[in-house]
Amino acid sequence: MASITEYSTVIEMFNKITEKFRNDIRPMLMHKIEGKYVNISFKDVSEAVEIFALGLAAIGIKRGDHVAIISENRPEWVIADMAIMKLGAVNISIYPTLTPKQVEFILNDAEVKVAIASNQLQLNKIIKIFNDVPTLKRAVVLSDKVITQEKRVMNYSLVMEMGKEFGNLYPGYVKQEENKIKPEDLMTLIYTSGTTGNPKGVMLTHHNLVSNMKAAASVIHFGSEDIILSFLPLSHSYERLAGYYTAMSCGSTIAYAESIDTLRDNLLEVKPTVVTTVPRLFERLYNRIMKQMSEESKLKQKIFNWAINIGKTYRYAKKNNVSVGSLSLQHRIADKLVFKKIRERTGGRIKFFASGGAALAPELGEFFDAIGITVIEGYGMTESSPVISVNLLENYKFGTVGPPLPGVQVKIADDGEILAKGPNVMVGYWKNPEATREAIDDEGWLHTGDIGHLDSDGYLKITDRKKHLFVSSGGKNIAPQHIEGLFLQSSYVEQVVLIGDGRMYLTALVVPSFDMLRDYAKKHHLKLTSNEDLANHPDIYKMFEGEIAKFQKDLANYEKVRKFTILSEPLTIENDELTPTMKVKRRVVEAKFRDLIEKMYADVV
């Protein structure tokens, strides 16, 4: 459905939504405190935003100032964001996984005046670099439990108290500042997580984001009856646009997961109707289901496989308007015996998952579709606010990212690069006109850096990143993403990084599913317990040879992995090996494991 109110700025949307549902008993936001989910009403959120905005004004924040938020997802993130907006200031959103040095670069580059931190850990990063950021005057910590001797730090409660006093002295101040806000005003700087060099600050206006919100809301069916479970970082453009602004504009309730590690429990507690997510969630869920099935009796495995086949056939028939006939009864039986039990693990009320951030293997989409869990895959980038295209609930195609969003134009360049144009395209990169010219050409087309094509129905299909396309030493073009996607179908593979640019053949770094490996070792009487033992045992290596051979059997010879190395630890965001949406930073990984990679090519002459 479309947004339920008309607006031209994000803050106008917030004001109208909180006013419309001011007396609703259902919550606007939900979060967990001391093991229990707590509701926050539309009225309470609106009042907290007003007071915090006054508090920020009291400590000197005014129109055009830059304020950073470095925090995990929580209601105060929304309160701070909207308060910054109400003053006409600019939100600089920072990933809480960044190191002090990375935070320092962004604070300096963005000329941040006040930094808002969630807790002691994030505050410590700011305190460590305070004197190295000349523009930084104060820090605000969202927890009242934090104790510090740093006089430039204030806690949330104090800022709220100052806001109340400021409001008494200057009644109507926030409204006066709000009235100055124009659609073309800079609203936020979102720093891209580059794989090399320093990140670039993407400048997005209210108009950029509003155009994307309205277009997304017209095709992604959020409503006031929906509960969205939010776990992807709000500092990332995808969650911020889809799971926050767009959901809010449709009057949905937003519940915050405690962390990605608690997601399984939070799904059962919140019972959401919509979740914005990344493919990694489905890979983990699929592997967990297949692991559990491998431990069941032969009869239960047979029933499960029969049910999945029935589900796929039934869903295909329904989508293509083919008569289901007697299949309908079989499907009801399969649903009762298998599908319903799996859906209950997601809370039992899911209407759909919205997946983005990376490519979803078509096989995974079809598997969950068979179960009755709809996955709507979309595509975008921070520079496009971020959504460029998305599949439609009434007509989705696995293996594609759907048609372009209303108002967004897409074309394919001669070299296969996807170009996008529309009101959602950024103003440019902060203080970086050269990079802006490289990203947006003279005709206003954004060069995405992705390779793909439009099918006969106008659905966009991504084949790979332009900069990630390998050219073998034999001159063959190889798209690693597709090949990696094949290996990720193995229940024994957790992560995989293909190597081969400029090389004679392909190799791979493989992170195994250690839970699956322990089960395998136990069944084969291998006394292995540590990750390192599992990764280095010859029998485990031989098993992986079989898995890789199985999944690459239909590839051309030049696309096949000839050697691989099993890693003993997973790639993580904290170690700077993954982006916040869990995409592999190839160059970082290749540099870190250079010695292991070179060993796989040691006999090449």
C-alpha positions in Angstrom: 0.0 0.0 0.0 1.0 3.6 -0.4 2.1 5.8 2.5 -1.0 6.8 4.5 -0.2 10.5 4.5 1.1 13.1 2.1 4.5 14.7 2.9 7.5 16.3 1.3 10.1 15.9 4.0 10.9 12.9 6.3 10.1 15.0 9.4 6.8 16.1 8.0 6.0 12.4 7.6 7.0 11.7 11.2 4.8 14.6 12.5 1.7 13.5 10.6 2.1 9.8 11.4 2.6 10.5 15.2 -0.4 12.9 15.2 -2.6 10.4 13.3 -1.9 7.6 15.7 -1.4 9.7 18.8 -4.2 7.9 20.7 -3.6 4.4 19.4 -3.1 1.7 22.0 -0.7 -0.2 19.7 3.0 0.7 19.9 5.0 2.7 17.5 8.3 1.1 18.7 9.1 -2.1 20.7 12.4 -3.0 22.4 13.5 -5.5 25.0 14.4 -4.5 28.6 15.4 -7.0 31.2 14.3 -10.0 29.1 10.9 -8.6 28.1 9.6 -6.5 25.2 8.3 -3.1 26.1 6.0 -0.9 24.0 6.4 2.8 23.3 3.4 4.6 22.0 3.3 7.1 19.0 2.5 9.8 21.6 5.5 9.0 23.8 7.9 8.8 20.8 6.6 12.2 19.5 7.1 13.9 22.9 10.5 12.4 23.4 11.7 13.6 20.0 10.5 17.2 20.7 12.3 17.3 24.1 15.5 15.8 22.8 15.5 18.3 19.9 15.2 21.1 22.5 18.0 19.5 24.5 20.2 19.5 21.4 19.3 23.1 20.7 20.3 23.9 24.3 23.8 22.5 23.8 24.2 24.6 20.6 22.9 22.5 17.7 21.3 24.5 15.0 20.3 24.3 11.4 23.0 22.8 9.1 25.2 21.4 12.0 26.4 17.9 11.7 25.5 15.4 14.5 26.8 11.8 14.5 25.0 8.8 15.9 27.1 5.7 16.7 24.6 3.2 18.2 23.1 -0.2 17.8 19.4 -0.3 16.9 17.2 1.0 19.7 14.3 3.5 20.1 16.8 6.3 21.1 18.3 6.0 17.6 14.9 7.0 16.1 14.4 9.7 18.8 17.9 11.2 18.1 17.5 11.0 14.3 14.1 12.8 14.3 15.3 15.3 16.8 18.4 16.2 14.6 16.0 16.5 11.7 13.6 18.8 13.5 16.4 21.3 14.0 17.4 21.2 10.3 20.7 19.6 11.3 22.3 16.7 9.5 22.6 13.1 10.8 26.0 11.4 10.3 25.2 7.7 10.9 28.2 5.6 11.9 28.3 1.8 12.2 28.9 0.7 15.8 31.3 -1.9 14.5 33.8 0.6 13.4 37.2 1.1 15.1 38.1 4.4 16.9 40.4 5.3 13.9 37.6 4.8 11.4 35.2 6.8 13.6 37.8 9.6 13.8 38.1 9.8 10.0 34.3 10.2 9.6 33.9 12.7 12.4 36.7 14.8 10.9 35.6 14.4 7.3 32.0 15.3 8.2 33.0 18.1 10.5 30.8 16.7 13.3 29.9 19.0 16.2 28.2 16.6 18.6 28.5 12.8 18.7 25.7 10.6 20.2 26.9 7.2 21.5 24.8 4.3 22.7 26.9 2.9 25.6 30.3 2.8 27.3 31.9 0.9 24.4 30.9 3.4 21.8 31.6 6.4 24.1 35.1 5.1 24.7 35.8 5.3 21.0 34.8 9.0 21.0 36.7 9.8 24.2 39.8 8.2 22.7 39.7 10.5 19.7 38.0 13.6 21.1 41.1 15.8 20.9 41.8 14.7 17.4 38.5 16.0 16.0 38.7 19.9 16.2 35.0 20.4 15.3 33.7 18.0 18.0 32.4 20.0 21.0 30.3 17.5 22.9 29.3 13.8 23.2 26.0 12.5 24.4 25.6 9.0 25.7 22.2 7.3 25.6 22.8 5.2 28.7 22.5 6.8 32.2 24.6 4.0 33.6 27.8 5.2 31.9 30.2 7.0 34.2 33.0 9.2 32.9 35.2 12.0 34.0 35.2 13.6 30.6 33.4 17.0 31.1 32.4 17.2 27.5 30.2 14.1 27.8 26.5 14.4 28.9 24.0 11.6 29.4 20.6 11.3 27.8 18.6 12.2 30.9 20.5 15.5 31.3 20.0 16.5 27.7 16.2 15.8 28.2 16.1 17.9 31.3 17.9 20.7 29.5 15.4 20.3 26.7 12.5 20.9 29.0 14.1 24.0 30.5 14.9 25.3 27.0 11.4 24.7 25.9 10.0 26.8 28.8 12.3 29.6 27.9 11.7 29.4 24.1 8.2 28.1 23.4 7.6 27.2 19.8 11.3 27.0 19.0 11.3 23.6 17.4 8.2 24.4 15.2 10.0 27.6 14.1 13.0 25.5 13.0 10.9 22.8 11.3 9.2 25.4 9.2 12.5 26.3 7.6 13.1 22.7 6.3 12.9 22.3 2.5 12.8 19.1 0.5 16.1 19.9 -1.1 17.9 20.3 2.3 20.7 17.9 3.1 19.3 15.4 5.6 22.0 12.9 6.1 25.5 11.7 5.3 25.9 8.0 5.1 29.4 6.8 4.7 29.9 3.8 2.4 31.9 0.9 3.7 34.5 0.8 1.0 36.7 -2.3 0.5 39.8 -0.1 0.1 40.7 3.4 1.1 38.6 5.7 3.2 34.8 5.7 3.0 32.9 8.4 1.1 30.0 10.4 2.6 26.9 10.0 0.5 24.8 13.2 0.6 21.1 12.5 0.7 18.4 15.1 0.8 14.8 14.9 2.1 13.7 14.8 -1.5 16.0 11.9 -2.3 14.7 9.8 0.6 11.0 10.9 0.3 10.9 9.9 -3.4 12.3 6.5 -2.5 10.0 6.0 0.5 6.9 6.8 -1.6 7.9 4.6 -4.5 8.9 1.7 -2.1 5.6 2.0 -0.2 3.6 1.8 -3.5 5.1 -1.7 -4.2 6.1 -3.1 -0.8 2.9 -3.7 1.1 3.5 -2.4 4.6 0.4 -1.3 6.6 -0.7 -0.1 10.0 -1.5 -3.7 11.0 2.1 -4.8 10.4 4.9 -5.4 12.9 8.4 -5.1 11.4 11.3 -6.8 13.1 14.4 -4.7 12.7 17.9 -6.2 13.1 20.0 -4.8 10.3 21.9 -1.7 11.3 20.0 1.6 11.1 23.3 3.2 10.1 22.9 1.3 6.8 20.7 2.9 4.1 18.7 -0.3 3.4 17.3 -0.8 6.9 16.9 3.0 7.4 14.8 3.4 4.3 12.9 0.1 4.2 12.6 -1.0 7.8 12.4 2.4 9.4 11.2 5.4 7.2 9.0 3.5 4.8 7.5 1.2 7.4 6.9 4.3 9.6 5.2 6.2 6.8 2.7 3.3 6.5 2.0 3.4 10.2 3.6 0.1 11.0 5.0 -0.9 14.4 8.8 -1.4 14.5 10.3 -3.9 16.9 14.0 -4.1 17.5 15.8 -7.4 17.7 18.4 -7.6 20.5 21.1 -8.7 18.0 21.5 -11.0 15.0 22.5 -13.8 17.5 19.1 -13.6 19.3 17.0 -13.3 16.1 15.6 -16.8 16.3 14.2 -16.1 19.8 13.0 -12.5 18.9 11.1 -13.9 15.9 9.1 -16.1 18.3 8.6 -13.3 20.8 7.6 -10.5 18.4 5.7 -12.7 15.8 6.4 -10.1 13.1 4.5 -9.9 9.8 7.5 -8.4 7.8 11.3 -8.7 8.2 13.9 -6.8 6.2 16.9 -9.0 5.9 19.9 -10.2 3.9 20.4 -13.6 2.2 22.7 -14.8 5.0 19.6 -15.3 7.2 18.1 -17.7 4.7 21.4 -19.5 4.2 21.6 -20.1 7.9 17.9 -21.1 8.3 18.2 -23.5 5.3 21.4 -25.1 6.7 19.7 -25.4 10.1 16.7 -27.1 8.6 18.7 -29.5 6.5 21.0 -30.3 9.5 17.9 -31.2 11.6 16.5 -33.3 8.8 19.7 -35.2 8.4 19.3 -36.4 12.0 15.7 -37.6 11.4 14.6 -41.1 10.4 14.6 -42.2 6.8 10.8 -42.1 6.8 10.7 -38.4 8.0 13.4 -37.5 5.5 11.3 -39.1 2.7 8.2 -37.2 3.9 10.1 -33.9 4.0 11.5 -34.3 0.5 8.0 -35.3 -0.8 6.5 -32.2 0.8 9.1 -29.8 -0.7 8.5 -31.2 -4.1 4.8 -30.9 -3.7 5.3 -27.3 -2.4 7.4 -26.3 -5.4 5.0 -27.8 -7.9 2.0 -26.2 -6.2 3.5 -22.8 -6.0 4.6 -23.0 -9.6 1.1 -23.9 -10.7 -0.5 -21.1 -8.7 2.0 -18.5 -10.0 1.3 -19.6 -13.6 -2.4 -19.9 -13.3 -2.3 -23.6 -13.9 -5.1 -25.8 -12.4 -3.8 -27.4 -9.2 -6.5 -30.2 -9.1 -5.7 -33.0 -6.7 -2.4 -31.2 -5.9 -4.4 -29.0 -3.6 -5.2 -31.9 -1.1 -1.5 -33.0 -1.2 -0.4 -29.5 -0.5 -2.7 -29.2 2.5 -1.2 -32.5 3.9 2.3 -31.3 3.2 1.6 -28.0 4.9 0.2 -29.7 8.0 3.0 -32.2 8.3 6.0 -30.0 7.3 5.5 -26.4 6.2 3.5 -25.1 9.2 6.1 -26.3 11.7 8.9 -24.5 9.8 6.8 -21.3 9.5 6.2 -21.3 13.2 9.9 -20.8 13.8 9.5 -17.3 12.2 6.7 -16.5 14.6 3.9 -17.9 12.4 2.6 -14.6 11.0 5.2 -13.6 8.3 3.6 -12.1 5.2 7.0 -11.8 3.5 10.7 -11.2 4.0 12.3 -8.3 2.1 15.8 -9.3 1.1 18.6 -7.0 -0.1 22.2 -6.2 0.4 23.5 -9.1 -1.6 22.2 -11.7 -4.1 19.9 -14.4 -3.0 20.5 -17.8 -4.6 17.3 -18.7 -6.7 17.4 -22.2 -5.2 16.9 -20.7 -1.7 14.1 -18.5 -2.8 12.3 -21.4 -4.4 12.9 -23.6 -1.3 11.3 -21.1 1.1 8.6 -20.3 -1.4 7.6 -24.0 -1.4 7.2 -23.8 2.4 5.0 -20.8 2.1 7.6 -18.2 3.2 7.7 -15.5 0.5 11.0 -13.7 -0.1 10.9 -10.4 -2.0 14.3 -9.6 -3.3 15.3 -6.0 -4.2 18.4 -4.1 -5.2 19.9 -0.8 -4.6 22.9 1.1 -3.2 23.4 4.0 -0.7 23.9 6.4 -3.6 20.3 5.7 -4.8 18.6 6.2 -1.4 18.9 3.1 -1.7 16.2 1.2 -3.6 16.6 0.9 -7.4 14.4 -2.2 -8.1 12.3 -4.7 -6.2 10.2 -7.8 -6.9 6.5 -7.5 -6.6 4.5 -9.5 -4.2 2.0 -10.4 -6.8 4.6 -11.3 -9.4 8.1 -12.2 -8.2 10.9 -13.9 -10.1 13.7 -15.7 -8.3 17.1 -14.9 -9.7 16.0 -11.3 -10.4 15.7 -8.2 -8.3 12.5 -7.2 -9.9 11.5 -4.3 -12.1 12.7 -0.7 -11.5 10.9 1.2 -8.7 8.3 3.7 -10.0 10.1 6.9 -11.0 13.5 5.2 -11.3 15.0 4.6 -14.7 17.4 1.7 -15.4 19.5 1.0 -18.5 22.4 -1.2 -19.3 25.6 0.3 -20.6 27.6 -1.2 -23.5 29.9 -3.0 -21.0 27.0 -4.5 -19.1 27.1 -2.0 -16.2 23.7 -1.1 -14.6 22.9 2.6 -14.7 20.1 4.3 -12.7 18.5 7.7 -12.8 15.8 9.3 -10.8 14.9 11.7 -7.9 16.5 9.1 -5.5 20.0 9.6 -6.8 22.3 11.3 -4.4 23.4 14.9 -4.6 27.0 13.6 -4.6 29.8 12.6 -2.3 30.6 15.0 0.6 33.7 17.2 -0.3 34.6 14.9 -3.1 33.6 16.3 -6.5 36.0 14.1 -8.4 34.4 10.9 -7.0 31.0 12.4 -7.7 31.8 12.9 -11.4 33.0 9.3 -11.6 29.7 8.0 -10.1 27.2 10.3 -11.9 27.7 11.2 -15.5 26.8 14.4 -17.3 23.3 13.1 -18.1 22.6 12.2 -14.5 23.0 8.5 -14.7 24.4 6.8 -11.6 27.0 4.2 -12.5 26.3 1.4 -10.0 29.4 -0.7 -10.6 27.2 -3.8 -11.0 26.8 -5.9 -14.1 23.4 -7.2 -15.2 20.7 -7.2 -17.7 16.9 -6.6 -18.1 14.9 -9.6 -19.1 11.9 -9.6 -21.5 9.5 -8.6 -18.7 11.8 -5.7 -17.6 13.0 -7.5 -14.5 16.6 -6.7 -13.5 19.1 -9.5 -13.1 22.5 -8.9 -11.4 25.3 -11.1 -12.5 28.2 -9.6 -10.5 30.1 -6.5 -9.4 31.9 -4.8 -12.3 35.1 -4.6 -10.2 34.7 -8.1 -9.0 34.6 -9.7 -12.5 37.7 -11.9 -12.8 39.7 -12.2 -16.0 41.8 -15.3 -15.9 45.3 -15.4 -17.3 43.7 -17.2 -20.2 41.5 -14.3 -20.9 38.2 -15.8 -19.7 35.7 -13.5 -17.9 34.4 -15.1 -14.7 31.6 -13.9 -12.4 32.6 -15.2 -8.9 29.2 -14.4 -7.2 27.3 -17.0 -9.2 29.9 -19.7 -8.4 30.1 -18.8 -4.7 26.3 -19.1 -4.6 26.5 -22.7 -5.8 28.9 -23.7 -3.0 26.7 -22.0 -0.4 24.0 -24.5 -1.1 26.1 -27.1 0.7 25.1 -27.5 4.3 28.8 -27.8 5.1 29.7 -24.4 3.7 29.1 -21.3 5.8 31.1 -18.8 3.7 33.3 -18.9 0.5 35.5 -16.5 -1.3 36.6 -17.3 -4.8 40.1 -16.3 -5.9 41.3 -16.2 -9.6 41.6 -12.7 -11.0 44.6 -12.8 -13.4 45.3 -16.4 -12.3 45.6 -19.6 -14.4 42.8 -21.3 -12.5 40.3 -20.7 -9.7 40.8 -21.4 -6.0 38.7 -20.7 -2.9 38.8 -19.9 0.7 36.1 -21.9 2.5 34.6 -21.3 5.9 32.8 -24.4 7.0 29.7 -24.8 9.1 31.5 -26.1 12.2 28.3 -27.5 13.8 27.8 -29.6 10.7 31.5 -30.6 10.7 31.3 -31.8 14.3 28.3 -33.9 13.5 30.2 -35.3 10.5 33.3 -36.1 12.6 31.2 -37.8 15.2 29.4 -40.0 12.7 32.8 -41.0 11.1 34.4 -41.6 14.5 36.9 -38.7 14.1 38.0 -37.4 17.5 38.1 -33.7 16.5 36.8 -30.9 18.7 38.6 -27.6 17.9 37.8 -25.6 14.8 41.5 -25.8 13.8 41.5 -29.6 14.0 38.3 -29.8 11.9 39.7 -27.5 9.3 43.0 -29.3 8.9 42.0 -33.0 9.0 42.5 -34.8 5.7 39.2 -36.7 5.9 37.4 -33.4 6.2 39.3 -32.0 3.3 38.4 -35.1 1.2 34.7 -34.7 2.1 34.8 -31.0 0.9 36.4 -32.1 -2.3 33.3 -34.2 -2.9 31.0 -31.3 -2.0 32.7 -28.9 -4.3 32.8 -31.4 -7.2 29.0 -32.0 -6.7 28.1 -28.3 -6.9 30.4 -27.3 -9.7 29.7 -30.3 -12.0 27.7 -28.2 -14.5 30.3 -25.3 -14.8 32.7 -24.8 -17.6 36.2 -26.0 -16.9 37.6 -22.5 -16.5 34.9 -21.8 -13.9 35.7 -24.7 -11.7 37.7 -24.5 -8.5 40.8 -26.6 -8.6 42.2 -26.0 -5.1 40.7 -24.7 -1.9 41.8 -23.9 1.7 39.5 -24.5 4.7 39.7 -21.6 7.2 39.5 -22.3 10.9 37.6 -19.1 11.8 34.6 -17.3 10.2 34.9 -14.0 8.4 33.3 -11.3 10.5 32.3 -7.6 10.5 34.4 -7.0 13.6 37.5 -8.1 11.8 36.7 -5.8 8.9 36.3 -8.9 6.5 32.6 -8.3 6.0 30.5 -5.2 5.3 27.6 -4.4 7.7 25.3 -6.3 5.3 27.6 -9.3 5.5 29.1 -9.0 2.0 32.7 -10.1 1.8 35.4 -7.4 1.4 37.4 -9.3 -1.2 40.5 -7.2 -1.2 40.7 -7.2 2.6 40.3 -11.0 2.7 42.8 -11.5 -0.1 45.4 -9.3 1.6 44.8 -11.0 5.0 45.1 -14.6 3.6 47.7 -13.8 0.9 50.1 -16.5 2.1 47.4 -19.2 2.1 46.3 -18.1 -1.4 49.8 -18.1 -2.8 50.3 -21.7 -1.6 47.4 -22.8 -3.8 49.3 -21.4 -6.8 52.8 -22.4 -5.7 53.1 -25.1 -8.4 52.1 -22.9 -11.3 55.0 -22.3 -13.7 
